[in-house]
């Protein structure tokens, strides 16, 4: 399963039920714009902390505000914690 596949599954099965509509839409957009282009094709089981740190570095080098990077971090962390918990 790729990161893209996992995130799509997580959004539909878990996040959609727990989040308000506007928050859910924000999560979808954040993942689509910032995470999926950089990490989407990687296998979820092969995703490493270094891959994630590289994503943050790329975003920072491309001039994204700290607020945007923190949002990416929060959404990605939420998705990956769900995976780690097996829920």
Helices and strands as residue ranges (DSSP letters): H 3-10, I 11-15, H 16-18, H 21-30, I 31-35, H 36-39, G 44-46, H 49-61, H 66-85
